[in-house]
Amino acid sequence: GQGGVSRAHCELVKRDGELKLVDKSRFGTFVNEKRISGEIALQPADVIRIGSPGEQLQVIRMEATGGT
């Protein structure tokens, strides 16, 4: 990795009707400045940071999409 970011650092998945963040890193994935391990459900306004220090992303909106 470069700058504290792993090649496959984390993954966003939709599971059980929720948007989830799955940490796959060696360097740390943070949500609202708390290091996570494994998988957590995201909420609107959550701030995701990858690495330490690292880039930040904010969850703005989550929408359900129709499906069968």
PDB file of N, CA, C and O in Angstrom:
ATOM      1  N   GLY A   1       0.819  -1.201   0.000  1.00  0.00           N
ATOM      2  CA  GLY A   1       0.000   0.000   0.000  1.00  0.00           C
ATOM      3  C   GLY A   1       0.852   1.249   0.000  1.00  0.00           C
ATOM      4  O   GLY A   1       2.051   1.200   0.276  1.00  0.00           O
ATOM      5  N   GLN A   2       0.233   2.356  -0.308  1.00  0.00           N
ATOM      6  CA  GLN A   2       0.922   3.637  -0.345  1.00  0.00           C
ATOM      7  C   GLN A   2       0.232   4.591   0.608  1.00  0.00           C
ATOM      8  O   GLN A   2      -0.994   4.702   0.581  1.00  0.00           O
ATOM      9  N   GLY A   3       0.981   5.281   1.448  1.00  0.00           N
ATOM     10  CA  GLY A   3       0.405   6.260   2.351  1.00  0.00           C
ATOM     11  C   GLY A   3      -0.597   5.677   3.326  1.00  0.00           C
ATOM     12  O   GLY A   3      -1.581   6.331   3.671  1.00  0.00           O
ATOM     13  N   GLY A   4      -0.356   4.440   3.780  1.00  0.00           N
ATOM     14  CA  GLY A   4      -1.256   3.833   4.747  1.00  0.00           C
ATOM     15  C   GLY A   4      -2.540   3.294   4.161  1.00  0.00           C
ATOM     16  O   GLY A   4      -3.515   3.089   4.884  1.00  0.00           O
ATOM     17  N   VAL A   5      -2.553   3.061   2.848  1.00  0.00           N
ATOM     18  CA  VAL A   5      -3.752   2.522   2.202  1.00  0.00           C
ATOM     19  C   VAL A   5      -3.402   1.184   1.569  1.00  0.00           C
ATOM     20  O   VAL A   5      -2.432   1.080   0.818  1.00  0.00           O
ATOM     21  N   SER A   6      -4.189   0.169   1.872  1.00  0.00           N
ATOM     22  CA  SER A   6      -3.989  -1.159   1.298  1.00  0.00           C
ATOM     23  C   SER A   6      -4.551  -1.204  -0.118  1.00  0.00           C
ATOM     24  O   SER A   6      -5.400  -0.388  -0.478  1.00  0.00           O
ATOM     25  N   ARG A   7      -4.082  -2.149  -0.915  1.00  0.00           N
ATOM     26  CA  ARG A   7      -4.602  -2.297  -2.285  1.00  0.00           C
ATOM     27  C   ARG A   7      -6.096  -2.571  -2.292  1.00  0.00           C
ATOM     28  O   ARG A   7      -6.834  -1.965  -3.069  1.00  0.00           O
ATOM     29  N   ALA A   8      -6.541  -3.463  -1.449  1.00  0.00           N
ATOM     30  CA  ALA A   8      -7.975  -3.753  -1.298  1.00  0.00           C
ATOM     31  C   ALA A   8      -8.348  -3.317   0.112  1.00  0.00           C
ATOM     32  O   ALA A   8      -8.518  -4.150   1.003  1.00  0.00           O
ATOM     33  N   HIS A   9      -8.474  -2.021   0.308  1.00  0.00           N
ATOM     34  CA  HIS A   9      -8.575  -1.449   1.651  1.00  0.00           C
ATOM     35  C   HIS A   9      -9.916  -1.727   2.318  1.00  0.00           C
ATOM     36  O   HIS A   9      -9.969  -2.203   3.452  1.00  0.00           O
ATOM     37  N   CYS A  10     -10.993  -1.426   1.608  1.00  0.00           N
ATOM     38  CA  CYS A  10     -12.323  -1.638   2.169  1.00  0.00           C
ATOM     39  C   CYS A  10     -13.309  -1.815   1.024  1.00  0.00           C
ATOM     40  O   CYS A  10     -12.983  -1.588  -0.141  1.00  0.00           O
ATOM     41  N   GLU A  11     -14.504  -2.218   1.376  1.00  0.00           N
ATOM     42  CA  GLU A  11     -15.518  -2.509   0.368  1.00  0.00           C
ATOM     43  C   GLU A  11     -16.865  -2.007   0.871  1.00  0.00           C
ATOM     44  O   GLU A  11     -17.196  -2.161   2.047  1.00  0.00           O
ATOM     45  N   LEU A  12     -17.638  -1.406  -0.029  1.00  0.00           N
ATOM     46  CA  LEU A  12     -19.018  -1.024   0.275  1.00  0.00           C
ATOM     47  C   LEU A  12     -19.931  -2.085  -0.310  1.00  0.00           C
ATOM     48  O   LEU A  12     -19.819  -2.422  -1.489  1.00  0.00           O
ATOM     49  N   VAL A  13     -20.829  -2.610   0.499  1.00  0.00           N
ATOM     50  CA  VAL A  13     -21.761  -3.636   0.034  1.00  0.00           C
ATOM     51  C   VAL A  13     -23.166  -3.300   0.525  1.00  0.00           C
ATOM     52  O   VAL A  13     -23.341  -2.684   1.576  1.00  0.00           O
ATOM     53  N   LYS A  14     -24.154  -3.712  -0.246  1.00  0.00           N
ATOM     54  CA  LYS A  14     -25.536  -3.585   0.203  1.00  0.00           C
ATOM     55  C   LYS A  14     -25.969  -4.971   0.654  1.00  0.00           C
ATOM     56  O   LYS A  14     -26.003  -5.914  -0.137  1.00  0.00           O
ATOM     57  N   ARG A  15     -26.299  -5.082   1.930  1.00  0.00           N
ATOM     58  CA  ARG A  15     -26.662  -6.371   2.497  1.00  0.00           C
ATOM     59  C   ARG A  15     -27.782  -6.146   3.501  1.00  0.00           C
ATOM     60  O   ARG A  15     -27.722  -5.223   4.313  1.00  0.00           O
ATOM     61  N   ASP A  16     -28.792  -6.986   3.443  1.00  0.00           N
ATOM     62  CA  ASP A  16     -29.921  -6.892   4.380  1.00  0.00           C
ATOM     63  C   ASP A  16     -30.563  -5.507   4.354  1.00  0.00           C
ATOM     64  O   ASP A  16     -31.010  -5.006   5.385  1.00  0.00           O
ATOM     65  N   GLY A  17     -30.608  -4.888   3.167  1.00  0.00           N
ATOM     66  CA  GLY A  17     -31.245  -3.585   3.023  1.00  0.00           C
ATOM     67  C   GLY A  17     -30.440  -2.423   3.568  1.00  0.00           C
ATOM     68  O   GLY A  17     -30.952  -1.307   3.654  1.00  0.00           O
ATOM     69  N   GLU A  18     -29.181  -2.662   3.941  1.00  0.00           N
ATOM     70  CA  GLU A  18     -28.338  -1.604   4.499  1.00  0.00           C
ATOM     71  C   GLU A  18     -27.059  -1.476   3.684  1.00  0.00           C
ATOM     72  O   GLU A  18     -26.602  -2.437   3.065  1.00  0.00           O
ATOM     73  N   LEU A  19     -26.489  -0.273   3.692  1.00  0.00           N
ATOM     74  CA  LEU A  19     -25.184  -0.056   3.097  1.00  0.00           C
ATOM     75  C   LEU A  19     -24.149  -0.340   4.170  1.00  0.00           C
ATOM     76  O   LEU A  19     -24.175   0.258   5.246  1.00  0.00           O
ATOM     77  N   LYS A  20     -23.238  -1.257   3.872  1.00  0.00           N
ATOM     78  CA  LYS A  20     -22.251  -1.669   4.872  1.00  0.00           C
ATOM     79  C   LYS A  20     -20.843  -1.413   4.350  1.00  0.00           C
ATOM     80  O   LYS A  20     -20.574  -1.487   3.151  1.00  0.00           O
ATOM     81  N   LEU A  21     -19.967  -1.113   5.281  1.00  0.00           N
ATOM     82  CA  LEU A  21     -18.556  -0.920   4.989  1.00  0.00           C
ATOM     83  C   LEU A  21     -17.800  -2.090   5.592  1.00  0.00           C
ATOM     84  O   LEU A  21     -17.947  -2.392   6.776  1.00  0.00           O
ATOM     85  N   VAL A  22     -16.991  -2.747   4.770  1.00  0.00           N
ATOM     86  CA  VAL A  22     -16.220  -3.904   5.214  1.00  0.00           C
ATOM     87  C   VAL A  22     -14.737  -3.539   5.172  1.00  0.00           C
ATOM     88  O   VAL A  22     -14.202  -3.216   4.112  1.00  0.00           O
ATOM     89  N   ASP A  23     -14.083  -3.591   6.322  1.00  0.00           N
ATOM     90  CA  ASP A  23     -12.653  -3.288   6.412  1.00  0.00           C
ATOM     91  C   ASP A  23     -11.853  -4.505   5.984  1.00  0.00           C
ATOM     92  O   ASP A  23     -12.070  -5.607   6.486  1.00  0.00           O
ATOM     93  N   LYS A  24     -10.918  -4.302   5.045  1.00  0.00           N
ATOM     94  CA  LYS A  24     -10.045  -5.382   4.580  1.00  0.00           C
ATOM     95  C   LYS A  24      -8.583  -4.951   4.649  1.00  0.00           C
ATOM     96  O   LYS A  24      -7.727  -5.526   3.976  1.00  0.00           O
ATOM     97  N   SER A  25      -8.305  -3.941   5.462  1.00  0.00           N
ATOM     98  CA  SER A  25      -6.986  -3.317   5.438  1.00  0.00           C
ATOM     99  C   SER A  25      -6.076  -3.788   6.563  1.00  0.00           C
ATOM    100  O   SER A  25      -6.505  -4.423   7.526  1.00  0.00           O
ATOM    101  N   ARG A  26      -4.788  -3.446   6.398  1.00  0.00           N
ATOM    102  CA  ARG A  26      -3.814  -3.604   7.475  1.00  0.00           C
ATOM    103  C   ARG A  26      -3.611  -2.282   8.191  1.00  0.00           C
ATOM    104  O   ARG A  26      -3.119  -2.252   9.319  1.00  0.00           O
ATOM    105  N   PHE A  27      -3.991  -1.181   7.538  1.00  0.00           N
ATOM    106  CA  PHE A  27      -3.654   0.156   8.032  1.00  0.00           C
ATOM    107  C   PHE A  27      -4.787   0.846   8.773  1.00  0.00           C
ATOM    108  O   PHE A  27      -4.552   1.837   9.466  1.00  0.00           O
ATOM    109  N   GLY A  28      -5.998   0.351   8.645  1.00  0.00           N
ATOM    110  CA  GLY A  28      -7.114   0.946   9.372  1.00  0.00           C
ATOM    111  C   GLY A  28      -8.125   1.648   8.488  1.00  0.00           C
ATOM    112  O   GLY A  28      -7.777   2.407   7.584  1.00  0.00           O
ATOM    113  N   THR A  29      -9.372   1.375   8.773  1.00  0.00           N
ATOM    114  CA  THR A  29     -10.501   2.071   8.173  1.00  0.00           C
ATOM    115  C   THR A  29     -11.267   2.691   9.331  1.00  0.00           C
ATOM    116  O   THR A  29     -11.534   2.029  10.334  1.00  0.00           O
ATOM    117  N   PHE A  30     -11.618   3.959   9.188  1.00  0.00           N
ATOM    118  CA  PHE A  30     -12.233   4.708  10.282  1.00  0.00           C
ATOM    119  C   PHE A  30     -13.586   5.253   9.848  1.00  0.00           C
ATOM    120  O   PHE A  30     -13.735   5.735   8.725  1.00  0.00           O
ATOM    121  N   VAL A  31     -14.566   5.178  10.734  1.00  0.00           N
ATOM    122  CA  VAL A  31     -15.867   5.801  10.514  1.00  0.00           C
ATOM    123  C   VAL A  31     -16.096   6.739  11.688  1.00  0.00           C
ATOM    124  O   VAL A  31     -16.096   6.322  12.846  1.00  0.00           O
ATOM    125  N   ASN A  32     -16.290   8.006  11.370  1.00  0.00           N
ATOM    126  CA  ASN A  32     -16.464   9.034  12.405  1.00  0.00           C
ATOM    127  C   ASN A  32     -15.308   9.012  13.408  1.00  0.00           C
ATOM    128  O   ASN A  32     -15.502   9.136  14.617  1.00  0.00           O
ATOM    129  N   GLU A  33     -14.087   8.849  12.855  1.00  0.00           N
ATOM    130  CA  GLU A  33     -12.834   8.853  13.619  1.00  0.00           C
ATOM    131  C   GLU A  33     -12.659   7.657  14.555  1.00  0.00           C
ATOM    132  O   GLU A  33     -11.770   7.673  15.406  1.00  0.00           O
ATOM    133  N   LYS A  34     -13.488   6.622  14.414  1.00  0.00           N
ATOM    134  CA  LYS A  34     -13.307   5.397  15.202  1.00  0.00           C
ATOM    135  C   LYS A  34     -12.880   4.283  14.258  1.00  0.00           C
ATOM    136  O   LYS A  34     -13.512   4.049  13.228  1.00  0.00           O
ATOM    137  N   ARG A  35     -11.795   3.598  14.623  1.00  0.00           N
ATOM    138  CA  ARG A  35     -11.323   2.494  13.790  1.00  0.00           C
ATOM    139  C   ARG A  35     -12.328   1.354  13.858  1.00  0.00           C
ATOM    140  O   ARG A  35     -12.798   0.983  14.933  1.00  0.00           O
ATOM    141  N   ILE A  36     -12.646   0.808  12.694  1.00  0.00           N
ATOM    142  CA  ILE A  36     -13.590  -0.305  12.653  1.00  0.00           C
ATOM    143  C   ILE A  36     -12.835  -1.591  12.370  1.00  0.00           C
ATOM    144  O   ILE A  36     -11.707  -1.576  11.877  1.00  0.00           O
ATOM    145  N   SER A  37     -13.474  -2.691  12.689  1.00  0.00           N
ATOM    146  CA  SER A  37     -12.950  -3.995  12.291  1.00  0.00           C
ATOM    147  C   SER A  37     -14.134  -4.788  11.779  1.00  0.00           C
ATOM    148  O   SER A  37     -15.233  -4.711  12.328  1.00  0.00           O
ATOM    149  N   GLY A  38     -13.906  -5.539  10.739  1.00  0.00           N
ATOM    150  CA  GLY A  38     -14.995  -6.318  10.169  1.00  0.00           C
ATOM    151  C   GLY A  38     -15.933  -5.446   9.365  1.00  0.00           C
ATOM    152  O   GLY A  38     -15.507  -4.720   8.466  1.00  0.00           O
ATOM    153  N   GLU A  39     -17.225  -5.519   9.695  1.00  0.00           N
ATOM    154  CA  GLU A  39     -18.270  -4.884   8.898  1.00  0.00           C
ATOM    155  C   GLU A  39     -19.179  -4.040   9.781  1.00  0.00           C
ATOM    156  O   GLU A  39     -19.560  -4.463  10.873  1.00  0.00           O
ATOM    157  N   ILE A  40     -19.527  -2.839   9.304  1.00  0.00           N
ATOM    158  CA  ILE A  40     -20.493  -2.012  10.031  1.00  0.00           C
ATOM    159  C   ILE A  40     -21.506  -1.432   9.052  1.00  0.00           C
ATOM    160  O   ILE A  40     -21.211  -1.250   7.871  1.00  0.00           O
ATOM    161  N   ALA A  41     -22.700  -1.144   9.555  1.00  0.00           N
ATOM    162  CA  ALA A  41     -23.735  -0.479   8.762  1.00  0.00           C
ATOM    163  C   ALA A  41     -23.458   1.021   8.777  1.00  0.00           C
ATOM    164  O   ALA A  41     -23.166   1.597   9.825  1.00  0.00           O
ATOM    165  N   LEU A  42     -23.552   1.648   7.605  1.00  0.00           N
ATOM    166  CA  LEU A  42     -23.332   3.083   7.496  1.00  0.00           C
ATOM    167  C   LEU A  42     -24.644   3.841   7.624  1.00  0.00           C
ATOM    168  O   LEU A  42     -25.716   3.321   7.311  1.00  0.00           O
ATOM    169  N   GLN A  43     -24.539   5.070   8.085  1.00  0.00           N
ATOM    170  CA  GLN A  43     -25.684   5.967   8.234  1.00  0.00           C
ATOM    171  C   GLN A  43     -25.391   7.256   7.461  1.00  0.00           C
ATOM    172  O   GLN A  43     -24.227   7.594   7.241  1.00  0.00           O
ATOM    173  N   PRO A  44     -26.447   7.984   7.043  1.00  0.00           N
ATOM    174  CA  PRO A  44     -26.203   9.280   6.401  1.00  0.00           C
ATOM    175  C   PRO A  44     -25.357  10.170   7.316  1.00  0.00           C
ATOM    176  O   PRO A  44     -25.532  10.164   8.535  1.00  0.00           O
ATOM    177  N   ALA A  45     -24.456  10.922   6.726  1.00  0.00           N
ATOM    178  CA  ALA A  45     -23.543  11.852   7.402  1.00  0.00           C
ATOM    179  C   ALA A  45     -22.327  11.172   8.024  1.00  0.00           C
ATOM    180  O   ALA A  45     -21.462  11.866   8.558  1.00  0.00           O
ATOM    181  N   ASP A  46     -22.225   9.834   7.976  1.00  0.00           N
ATOM    182  CA  ASP A  46     -21.008   9.174   8.441  1.00  0.00           C
ATOM    183  C   ASP A  46     -19.825   9.638   7.596  1.00  0.00           C
ATOM    184  O   ASP A  46     -19.959   9.866   6.394  1.00  0.00           O
ATOM    185  N   VAL A  47     -18.674   9.775   8.233  1.00  0.00           N
ATOM    186  CA  VAL A  47     -17.446  10.149   7.538  1.00  0.00           C
ATOM    187  C   VAL A  47     -16.513   8.945   7.564  1.00  0.00           C
ATOM    188  O   VAL A  47     -16.175   8.431   8.630  1.00  0.00           O
ATOM    189  N   ILE A  48     -16.102   8.505   6.380  1.00  0.00           N
ATOM    190  CA  ILE A  48     -15.225   7.346   6.221  1.00  0.00           C
ATOM    191  C   ILE A  48     -13.822   7.863   5.918  1.00  0.00           C
ATOM    192  O   ILE A  48     -13.646   8.721   5.053  1.00  0.00           O
ATOM    193  N   ARG A  49     -12.830   7.340   6.629  1.00  0.00           N
ATOM    194  CA  ARG A  49     -11.434   7.694   6.349  1.00  0.00           C
ATOM    195  C   ARG A  49     -10.658   6.410   6.152  1.00  0.00           C
ATOM    196  O   ARG A  49     -10.759   5.478   6.949  1.00  0.00           O
ATOM    197  N   ILE A  50      -9.877   6.370   5.075  1.00  0.00           N
ATOM    198  CA  ILE A  50      -9.048   5.195   4.824  1.00  0.00           C
ATOM    199  C   ILE A  50      -7.591   5.569   5.053  1.00  0.00           C
ATOM    200  O   ILE A  50      -7.094   6.551   4.501  1.00  0.00           O
ATOM    201  N   GLY A  51      -6.916   4.775   5.873  1.00  0.00           N
ATOM    202  CA  GLY A  51      -5.528   5.037   6.209  1.00  0.00           C
ATOM    203  C   GLY A  51      -5.402   6.064   7.317  1.00  0.00           C
ATOM    204  O   GLY A  51      -6.390   6.621   7.794  1.00  0.00           O
ATOM    205  N   SER A  52      -4.149   6.301   7.718  1.00  0.00           N
ATOM    206  CA  SER A  52      -3.896   7.236   8.810  1.00  0.00           C
ATOM    207  C   SER A  52      -2.586   7.968   8.550  1.00  0.00           C
ATOM    208  O   SER A  52      -1.539   7.342   8.717  1.00  0.00           O
ATOM    209  N   PRO A  53      -2.552   9.234   8.157  1.00  0.00           N
ATOM    210  CA  PRO A  53      -3.735  10.003   7.765  1.00  0.00           C
ATOM    211  C   PRO A  53      -4.203   9.532   6.405  1.00  0.00           C
ATOM    212  O   PRO A  53      -3.462   8.850   5.697  1.00  0.00           O
ATOM    213  N   GLY A  54      -5.388   9.875   6.039  1.00  0.00           N
ATOM    214  CA  GLY A  54      -5.877   9.387   4.759  1.00  0.00           C
ATOM    215  C   GLY A  54      -6.996  10.223   4.197  1.00  0.00           C
ATOM    216  O   GLY A  54      -7.403  11.236   4.764  1.00  0.00           O
ATOM    217  N   GLU A  55      -7.478   9.764   3.060  1.00  0.00           N
ATOM    218  CA  GLU A  55      -8.581  10.435   2.387  1.00  0.00           C
ATOM    219  C   GLU A  55      -9.873  10.221   3.151  1.00  0.00           C
ATOM    220  O   GLU A  55     -10.068   9.182   3.783  1.00  0.00           O
ATOM    221  N   GLN A  56     -10.761  11.214   3.090  1.00  0.00           N
ATOM    222  CA  GLN A  56     -12.051  11.109   3.763  1.00  0.00           C
ATOM    223  C   GLN A  56     -13.177  11.175   2.746  1.00  0.00           C
ATOM    224  O   GLN A  56     -13.097  11.896   1.751  1.00  0.00           O
ATOM    225  N   LEU A  57     -14.222  10.414   3.012  1.00  0.00           N
ATOM    226  CA  LEU A  57     -15.452  10.412   2.221  1.00  0.00           C
ATOM    227  C   LEU A  57     -16.605  10.578   3.186  1.00  0.00           C
ATOM    228  O   LEU A  57     -16.559  10.067   4.305  1.00  0.00           O
ATOM    229  N   GLN A  58     -17.643  11.290   2.764  1.00  0.00           N
ATOM    230  CA  GLN A  58     -18.820  11.424   3.624  1.00  0.00           C
ATOM    231  C   GLN A  58     -20.020  10.823   2.926  1.00  0.00           C
ATOM    232  O   GLN A  58     -20.247  11.049   1.737  1.00  0.00           O
ATOM    233  N   VAL A  59     -20.798  10.040   3.694  1.00  0.00           N
ATOM    234  CA  VAL A  59     -22.040   9.472   3.181  1.00  0.00           C
ATOM    235  C   VAL A  59     -23.057  10.606   3.152  1.00  0.00           C
ATOM    236  O   VAL A  59     -23.407  11.148   4.200  1.00  0.00           O
ATOM    237  N   ILE A  60     -23.533  10.967   1.969  1.00  0.00           N
ATOM    238  CA  ILE A  60     -24.474  12.071   1.822  1.00  0.00           C
ATOM    239  C   ILE A  60     -25.908  11.566   1.847  1.00  0.00           C
ATOM    240  O   ILE A  60     -26.748  12.089   2.579  1.00  0.00           O
ATOM    241  N   ARG A  61     -26.177  10.552   1.047  1.00  0.00           N
ATOM    242  CA  ARG A  61     -27.548  10.078   0.926  1.00  0.00           C
ATOM    243  C   ARG A  61     -27.518   8.595   0.598  1.00  0.00           C
ATOM    244  O   ARG A  61     -26.642   8.122  -0.126  1.00  0.00           O
ATOM    245  N   MET A  62     -28.478   7.876   1.137  1.00  0.00           N
ATOM    246  CA  MET A  62     -28.619   6.458   0.821  1.00  0.00           C
ATOM    247  C   MET A  62     -30.038   6.258   0.324  1.00  0.00           C
ATOM    248  O   MET A  62     -30.995   6.693   0.965  1.00  0.00           O
ATOM    249  N   GLU A  63     -30.173   5.599  -0.821  1.00  0.00           N
ATOM    250  CA  GLU A  63     -31.488   5.378  -1.394  1.00  0.00           C
ATOM    251  C   GLU A  63     -31.712   3.898  -1.617  1.00  0.00           C
ATOM    252  O   GLU A  63     -30.811   3.167  -2.028  1.00  0.00           O
ATOM    253  N   ALA A  64     -32.922   3.475  -1.339  1.00  0.00           N
ATOM    254  CA  ALA A  64     -33.307   2.101  -1.657  1.00  0.00           C
ATOM    255  C   ALA A  64     -33.672   2.058  -3.130  1.00  0.00           C
ATOM    256  O   ALA A  64     -34.323   2.968  -3.645  1.00  0.00           O
ATOM    257  N   THR A  65     -33.253   1.008  -3.797  1.00  0.00           N
ATOM    258  CA  THR A  65     -33.627   0.840  -5.192  1.00  0.00           C
ATOM    259  C   THR A  65     -34.545  -0.352  -5.304  1.00  0.00           C
ATOM    260  O   THR A  65     -34.421  -1.322  -4.557  1.00  0.00           O
ATOM    261  N   GLY A  66     -35.465  -0.273  -6.239  1.00  0.00           N
ATOM    262  CA  GLY A  66     -36.413  -1.368  -6.430  1.00  0.00           C
ATOM    263  C   GLY A  66     -35.725  -2.599  -6.964  1.00  0.00           C
ATOM    264  O   GLY A  66     -34.710  -2.503  -7.654  1.00  0.00           O
ATOM    265  N   GLY A  67     -36.263  -3.735  -6.654  1.00  0.00           N
ATOM    266  CA  GLY A  67     -35.692  -4.988  -7.125  1.00  0.00           C
ATOM    267  C   GLY A  67     -36.700  -6.094  -6.975  1.00  0.00           C
ATOM    268  O   GLY A  67     -37.770  -5.916  -6.391  1.00  0.00           O
ATOM    269  N   THR A  68     -36.344  -7.233  -7.508  1.00  0.00           N
ATOM    270  CA  THR A  68     -37.243  -8.383  -7.390  1.00  0.00           C
ATOM    271  C   THR A  68     -36.609  -9.449  -6.546  1.00  0.00           C
ATOM    272  O   THR A  68     -37.209 -10.501  -6.327  1.00  0.00           O
TER     273      THR A  68
END
